[in-house]
Amino acid sequence: MSPYILSTLLLALGLGTTITFASTHWLFAWMGIEMNTLAILPLMAQHHHPRAVEATTKYFLTQATAAAVLLFASITNAWLTGQWDIQQLSHPVPTTMAVAALALKLGLAPLHTWLPEVLQGLDLPTGLILSTWQKLAPLALILQLQPTNPTILIFLGLSSTLVGGWGGLNQTQLRKILAYSSIAHLGWMILVLQFSPPLTLLTLFTYVAMTLSTFLVFKLTGSTNINTLATSWTKAPALASITPLILLSLGGLPPLTGFMPKWLILQELTKQGLAMTATVAALSALLSLYFYLRLSYTMALTISPNNLMGTTPWRLHPSRPTLPLALSTTVTVLLLPLTPTLVVLFTW
């Protein structure tokens, strides 16, 4: 792809999200989301592989459906109440439709089935954009909604954490595992959204940092499935020893950064009198931890058969930049002691 076209598409991607962030009117927010979707489609299909074209088609149909439902919800609210402001979505029918449309856009269970299939058909850089940047605009909208029935968000959050845990158990493709990881983390964000929006933003920040580290590791080692992880130590021995910490941080294991949002969310749910919800969410985290441990075992404790020439790549200077990976890995692993500072920063 031409650098000029790539720059234009990335600029449109950022502009669409920014328009949605800055909107108070439903039509402008919808316009930003549509710009976002149309900008990423050429990036997804740029390699002209049948699998990439299939993933792009699935993504387009899903996002078009969600955008149509969202537009219908906003028009219905304007018809019933005469209000176009995002924060004035007060009638229960359009509110429920808008939440369902945004859940479909985010890939929340039970509207999640498109996400693993789409992510599997993409290359890792585009998959990283889909897993992080594309979540920002719908989350910004859902943060401004005030559902009349809080059970909807709790149901979406709990089902996402459970599906994200169960779905990744028997996967061998790394991109599908990361898709189910995304579903589970979004479930945690939605669970606490109506009780503590700043905590949702903190969880989003840590999720983006951890996902960025994971995608960069897989990109640097050229890994697409579990079997190829076993050869990582010949390419980057230091990275192969650090990556299990990144994966366990994604699983929420103390004393790593990923434990911080889960700990604070469970504390907030308990304060709200939702002890059973907190228990189910904590148990679902064990499901996710299992397949992160599986990846860690394959990468750090499994030695694949290699000939003499296969053990030399680590001596070669890496051709890809490693500074972003170093920074994101530091954030992924070492932020837990700064929890009080981050809580104050996000709640200020």
C-alpha positions as CSV (number, residue, x, y, z in Angstrom):
1,M,0.0,0.0,0.0
2,S,1.2,3.5,-0.9
3,P,2.5,5.5,2.1
4,Y,0.2,8.4,1.1
5,I,-2.9,6.2,1.1
6,L,-1.9,4.6,4.4
7,S,-1.4,8.0,6.0
8,T,-4.8,9.2,4.7
9,L,-6.5,6.1,6.0
10,L,-4.9,6.4,9.4
11,L,-5.8,10.1,9.5
12,A,-9.4,9.2,8.7
13,L,-9.3,6.5,11.4
14,G,-8.2,9.0,14.0
15,L,-10.6,11.7,12.7
16,G,-13.6,9.4,12.9
17,T,-12.9,8.5,16.6
18,T,-12.2,12.2,17.4
19,I,-15.5,13.3,15.9
20,T,-17.3,10.7,18.0
21,F,-15.4,11.8,21.1
22,A,-16.4,15.5,20.6
23,S,-20.0,14.9,19.6
24,T,-23.0,15.7,21.7
25,H,-25.5,15.1,18.8
26,W,-26.3,11.5,17.7
27,L,-25.9,12.2,14.0
28,F,-22.3,13.5,14.5
29,A,-21.5,10.6,16.7
30,W,-22.9,8.2,14.0
31,M,-21.0,10.0,11.3
32,G,-17.7,9.6,13.3
33,I,-18.3,5.9,13.7
34,E,-19.0,5.4,10.0
35,M,-15.8,7.2,9.1
36,N,-14.0,4.9,11.5
37,T,-15.4,1.8,9.9
38,L,-14.9,2.9,6.3
39,A,-11.3,3.9,7.0
40,I,-10.2,0.5,8.5
41,L,-11.8,-1.6,5.7
42,P,-9.0,-1.0,3.1
43,L,-6.4,-1.7,5.9
44,M,-8.1,-5.0,6.6
45,A,-8.2,-6.1,2.9
46,Q,-4.8,-4.7,1.8
47,H,-3.1,-8.1,1.4
48,H,-5.8,-9.4,-1.1
49,H,-5.9,-12.8,0.6
50,P,-9.2,-14.6,0.4
51,R,-9.2,-15.0,4.2
52,A,-8.6,-11.2,4.6
53,V,-11.4,-10.3,2.2
54,E,-13.7,-12.7,4.0
55,A,-12.9,-11.1,7.4
56,T,-13.3,-7.6,5.9
57,T,-16.8,-8.5,4.5
58,K,-17.9,-10.0,7.8
59,Y,-16.6,-6.9,9.7
60,F,-18.4,-4.5,7.2
61,L,-21.7,-6.3,7.5
62,T,-21.6,-6.5,11.3
63,Q,-20.6,-2.8,11.7
64,A,-23.2,-1.7,9.2
65,T,-25.9,-3.5,11.0
66,A,-24.8,-2.0,14.4
67,A,-24.6,1.5,12.9
68,A,-28.1,1.1,11.4
69,V,-29.6,0.0,14.7
70,L,-27.8,2.9,16.5
71,L,-29.2,5.4,14.0
72,F,-32.6,3.9,14.3
73,A,-32.4,4.1,18.1
74,S,-31.4,7.8,18.0
75,I,-34.2,8.6,15.5
76,T,-36.7,6.8,17.7
77,N,-35.6,8.7,20.8
78,A,-35.9,12.0,18.8
79,W,-39.4,11.0,17.7
80,L,-40.5,10.0,21.3
81,T,-38.8,12.8,23.3
82,G,-37.7,15.5,20.8
83,Q,-34.1,15.2,21.9
84,W,-31.0,14.5,19.8
85,D,-28.4,14.9,22.5
86,I,-26.5,11.8,23.4
87,Q,-27.0,12.3,27.2
88,Q,-30.7,12.8,26.7
89,L,-31.4,9.3,25.6
90,S,-34.0,8.7,28.3
91,H,-36.7,6.4,26.8
92,P,-36.1,2.7,27.7
93,V,-36.8,1.4,24.2
94,P,-34.2,3.5,22.2
95,T,-31.7,3.2,25.1
96,T,-31.9,-0.6,25.0
97,M,-31.5,-0.6,21.2
98,A,-28.5,1.7,21.5
99,V,-26.8,-0.4,24.1
100,A,-27.4,-3.5,21.9
101,A,-25.9,-1.8,18.9
102,L,-22.8,-0.6,20.8
103,A,-22.4,-4.1,22.3
104,L,-22.4,-5.5,18.7
105,K,-19.8,-2.9,17.6
106,L,-17.6,-3.8,20.6
107,G,-18.0,-7.5,20.3
108,L,-19.6,-8.1,23.7
109,A,-21.2,-11.5,24.3
110,P,-23.7,-12.8,23.2
111,L,-23.1,-10.5,20.1
112,H,-19.5,-11.5,19.9
113,T,-19.3,-14.3,17.3
114,W,-17.9,-12.0,14.5
115,L,-14.8,-10.9,16.4
116,P,-12.7,-14.1,16.6
117,E,-13.4,-14.9,12.9
118,V,-12.6,-11.4,11.7
119,L,-9.4,-11.1,13.8
120,Q,-8.2,-14.5,12.6
121,G,-8.3,-13.2,9.0
122,L,-6.1,-10.1,9.6
123,D,-2.4,-9.5,9.9
124,L,-1.1,-8.6,13.4
125,P,-0.8,-4.7,13.0
126,T,-4.4,-4.4,11.7
127,G,-5.6,-6.8,14.4
128,L,-3.9,-4.6,17.0
129,I,-5.9,-1.6,15.6
130,L,-9.1,-3.6,15.7
131,S,-8.5,-4.8,19.3
132,T,-7.6,-1.4,20.7
133,W,-8.4,1.8,18.7
134,Q,-11.7,0.6,17.3
135,K,-13.0,0.0,20.8
136,L,-12.6,3.7,21.8
137,A,-15.5,5.3,20.0
138,P,-18.3,2.8,21.0
139,L,-17.0,2.9,24.6
140,A,-17.1,6.7,24.6
141,L,-20.8,6.5,23.6
142,I,-21.8,3.8,26.0
143,L,-20.1,5.7,28.8
144,Q,-22.5,8.6,28.2
145,L,-25.7,6.4,28.2
146,Q,-27.7,5.9,31.3
147,P,-29.6,2.7,30.9
148,T,-32.9,2.6,32.8
149,N,-32.3,-1.1,33.6
150,P,-28.8,-1.7,34.9
151,T,-29.3,-5.4,34.6
152,I,-28.6,-5.2,30.8
153,L,-25.0,-4.0,31.4
154,I,-24.4,-6.6,34.1
155,F,-25.7,-9.4,31.9
156,L,-23.5,-8.2,29.0
157,G,-20.5,-7.9,31.2
158,L,-20.9,-11.3,32.9
159,S,-21.7,-13.2,29.7
160,S,-18.6,-11.6,28.1
161,T,-16.2,-12.6,30.9
162,L,-17.6,-16.1,30.8
163,V,-17.6,-16.5,27.0
164,G,-14.1,-14.9,26.8
165,G,-12.8,-17.5,29.2
166,W,-14.6,-20.5,27.8
167,G,-14.0,-19.6,24.1
168,G,-10.3,-19.4,24.4
169,L,-9.7,-22.8,26.1
170,N,-9.4,-25.0,23.0
171,Q,-8.0,-22.5,20.5
172,T,-4.6,-23.0,18.9
173,Q,-4.5,-19.8,16.8
174,L,-3.1,-16.8,18.7
175,R,-5.3,-14.2,17.0
176,K,-8.4,-16.1,18.1
177,I,-7.1,-16.4,21.6
178,L,-6.5,-12.6,21.7
179,A,-10.0,-12.1,20.3
180,Y,-11.5,-14.0,23.3
181,S,-9.2,-12.2,25.6
182,S,-10.6,-8.9,24.2
183,I,-14.1,-10.1,24.8
184,A,-13.3,-11.0,28.4
185,H,-11.6,-7.7,29.2
186,L,-14.5,-5.7,27.6
187,G,-16.8,-7.7,29.9
188,W,-14.9,-6.4,33.0
189,M,-15.1,-2.8,31.7
190,I,-18.9,-3.1,31.1
191,L,-19.5,-4.7,34.5
192,V,-18.2,-1.7,36.4
193,L,-19.2,1.0,33.9
194,Q,-22.4,2.1,35.5
195,F,-20.9,2.2,39.0
196,S,-17.5,3.8,38.3
197,P,-16.8,5.2,34.8
198,P,-13.2,6.2,35.8
199,L,-12.5,2.6,36.7
200,T,-13.7,1.6,33.3
201,L,-11.2,4.1,31.7
202,L,-8.4,2.7,33.9
203,T,-9.2,-0.8,32.8
204,L,-9.2,0.3,29.2
205,F,-5.8,1.9,29.6
206,T,-4.2,-1.2,31.1
207,Y,-5.9,-3.4,28.5
208,V,-4.5,-1.3,25.6
209,A,-1.0,-1.4,27.1
210,M,-1.1,-5.2,27.7
211,T,-2.6,-5.9,24.2
212,L,-0.1,-3.7,22.6
213,S,2.8,-5.6,24.2
214,T,1.3,-9.0,23.3
215,F,0.7,-8.1,19.6
216,L,4.2,-6.6,19.3
217,V,5.8,-9.8,20.8
218,F,3.9,-12.0,18.3
219,K,4.9,-9.6,15.5
220,L,8.6,-9.6,16.5
221,T,8.7,-13.4,16.7
222,G,6.5,-14.1,13.7
223,S,4.1,-16.3,15.7
224,T,0.6,-17.0,14.6
225,N,-0.2,-20.2,16.5
226,I,0.8,-22.0,19.7
227,N,3.3,-24.4,18.0
228,T,5.4,-21.5,16.5
229,L,5.7,-20.0,20.0
230,A,8.0,-22.9,20.9
231,T,10.7,-21.6,18.5
232,S,10.7,-18.1,19.9
233,W,13.7,-18.7,22.2
234,T,15.9,-19.1,19.1
235,K,14.9,-15.7,17.8
236,A,14.8,-13.7,21.0
237,P,15.8,-15.5,24.2
238,A,15.3,-12.4,26.4
239,L,11.9,-11.8,24.9
240,A,10.9,-15.4,25.4
241,S,11.6,-15.1,29.1
242,I,9.7,-11.8,29.5
243,T,6.7,-12.7,27.5
244,P,5.2,-15.1,30.1
245,L,5.0,-12.1,32.4
246,I,3.1,-10.2,29.8
247,L,0.7,-13.1,29.3
248,L,0.2,-13.6,33.0
249,S,-0.5,-9.8,33.4
250,L,-3.2,-10.2,30.8
251,G,-4.6,-13.0,32.9
252,G,-4.7,-10.7,36.0
253,L,-2.1,-12.5,38.1
254,P,-0.5,-10.5,41.0
255,P,1.9,-8.7,41.4
256,L,1.6,-7.7,37.7
257,T,-0.2,-4.7,36.3
258,G,-3.2,-6.7,35.0
259,F,-4.2,-7.6,38.6
260,M,-4.9,-3.9,39.3
261,P,-8.1,-3.3,37.3
262,K,-9.6,-6.7,38.3
263,W,-8.9,-6.1,42.0
264,L,-10.5,-2.6,41.9
265,I,-13.5,-3.8,39.9
266,L,-14.2,-6.7,42.4
267,Q,-13.9,-4.2,45.2
268,E,-16.3,-1.8,43.6
269,L,-18.9,-4.6,42.8
270,T,-18.7,-5.8,46.4
271,K,-19.3,-2.2,47.6
272,Q,-22.4,-2.1,45.4
273,G,-23.8,-5.3,47.0
274,L,-23.1,-7.5,44.0
275,A,-21.1,-10.1,45.8
276,M,-22.4,-13.0,43.6
277,T,-21.6,-11.0,40.4
278,A,-18.1,-10.4,41.7
279,T,-17.7,-14.1,42.5
280,V,-18.7,-15.2,39.0
281,A,-16.4,-12.6,37.4
282,A,-13.5,-13.7,39.5
283,L,-14.1,-17.4,38.7
284,S,-14.3,-16.5,35.0
285,A,-10.8,-14.9,35.2
286,L,-9.5,-18.4,36.1
287,L,-10.7,-19.6,32.7
288,S,-8.7,-16.9,30.9
289,L,-5.7,-17.6,33.2
290,Y,-5.6,-21.2,32.0
291,F,-5.0,-20.4,28.3
292,Y,-2.5,-17.7,29.2
293,L,-0.6,-20.2,31.3
294,R,-0.8,-22.6,28.3
295,L,0.9,-20.0,26.1
296,S,3.5,-19.2,28.7
297,Y,4.3,-22.9,29.1
298,T,4.7,-23.3,25.3
299,M,6.9,-20.3,25.0
300,A,9.2,-20.6,28.1
301,L,9.2,-24.2,29.0
302,T,9.0,-26.0,25.7
303,I,12.2,-26.5,23.6
304,S,11.4,-27.3,20.0
305,P,13.8,-29.5,18.0
306,N,16.4,-27.3,16.2
307,N,19.4,-27.9,14.0
308,L,22.6,-26.0,14.5
309,M,21.6,-23.3,12.1
310,G,18.2,-22.8,13.8
311,T,19.8,-21.5,16.9
312,T,21.6,-18.6,15.3
313,P,18.8,-16.0,14.7
314,W,19.1,-14.5,18.2
315,R,22.7,-13.3,17.3
316,L,21.3,-11.2,14.5
317,H,20.2,-7.6,15.1
318,P,16.4,-7.3,15.0
319,S,15.1,-5.5,11.9
320,R,12.0,-4.2,13.7
321,P,12.0,-1.4,16.3
322,T,11.9,-2.7,19.8
323,L,11.5,0.6,21.8
324,P,7.6,0.5,21.7
325,L,7.7,-3.1,22.9
326,A,10.1,-2.2,25.7
327,L,7.9,0.7,26.9
328,S,4.6,-1.2,26.7
329,T,6.2,-4.2,28.4
330,T,7.3,-2.0,31.3
331,V,3.8,-0.6,31.7
332,T,2.3,-4.1,31.4
333,V,4.5,-5.7,34.1
334,L,5.4,-3.0,36.7
335,L,2.5,-0.6,37.3
336,L,0.8,-2.4,40.2
337,P,2.7,-0.4,42.9
338,L,1.4,2.8,41.3
339,T,-2.2,1.8,41.8
340,P,-3.1,4.7,44.2
341,T,-1.6,7.3,41.9
342,L,-3.4,5.9,38.9
343,V,-6.7,5.8,40.7
344,V,-6.4,9.4,41.7
345,L,-5.3,10.3,38.2
346,F,-8.3,8.7,36.5
347,T,-10.9,9.9,39.1
348,W,-9.7,13.5,39.2
